[in-house]
Amino acid sequence: MSFTKEDSQTLLNIMKSRRDVRGNRFLNSAIEAEKLELILEAGISAPSVGYSQPWKFVLITDENIKEDIHQNFICENTKAKEIFKESEIYKNLKLEGIKEAPINIAVLYESSENPTLGMTSMSKMGEYSVVCAIENMWLMARTLDIGIGWVSILDEDKVLKTLNAPKNTQLIAYLCLGYVDQFYNEPELKTLKWKKEKKLDECVVMNSWE
């Protein structure tokens, strides 16, 4: 299969249009089963070290589980607020959509008892493979006008306990999915001037640092 210049530009446009969606943007509309399957199919199409495919996706619609995860967030965000107590921006940020989103997905890394090709020197490559799956899901969701928010202000061990997850799993991402009222033209934190956008030449080094 070959692709055109227009295909490349479309892919770049999708990447640049991806947004981290907060709870105040989600609509109370169910995600169609076929669209959810497309998002998950995109996830399992990601590259993985040693073709290990070490991902597990826990689909969460149960309100009791969502409430437990939400309380986990509140506890952890109380600690974060103390760290960022000088920031007025942080105080006003809506940082999750656990209960507002129709579906949550916990994305786990499942380790293997056997050696994995490509992980004998860099043991984190399995987790990085799962991150590739998450990015695929995010981009596919954007093409379907479905928003995804990644909630990282959570106690991992408590999440795994809530999900009754196997001992050989790690939480890589907790995602909130749903249709949204709008996608911002630019990332929210960029608009709020939380950080300055880096230019390409700030991120590229030729060969090595002098």
GIQUI-V885952 format. One line per field, one symbol per residue. ss: DSSP state (H for helix, E for strand, L for the rest). Layout:
# GIQUI-V885952
ss->???
This chain:
# GIQUI-V885952
ss->LLLLHHHHHHHHHHHHHLLELLHHHELLLLLLHHHHHHHHHHHHLLLLHHHLLLEEEEEELLHHHHHHHHHHHHHHHHHHHHHLLLLHHHHHLLLLLLLLLLEEEEEEEELLLLLLLLLLLLLLHHHHHHHHHHHHHHHHHHHLLEEEEEELLLLHHHHHHHHLLLLLEEEEEEEEEEEELLLLLLLHHHHLLLLLLLLHHHHLLLLLLL
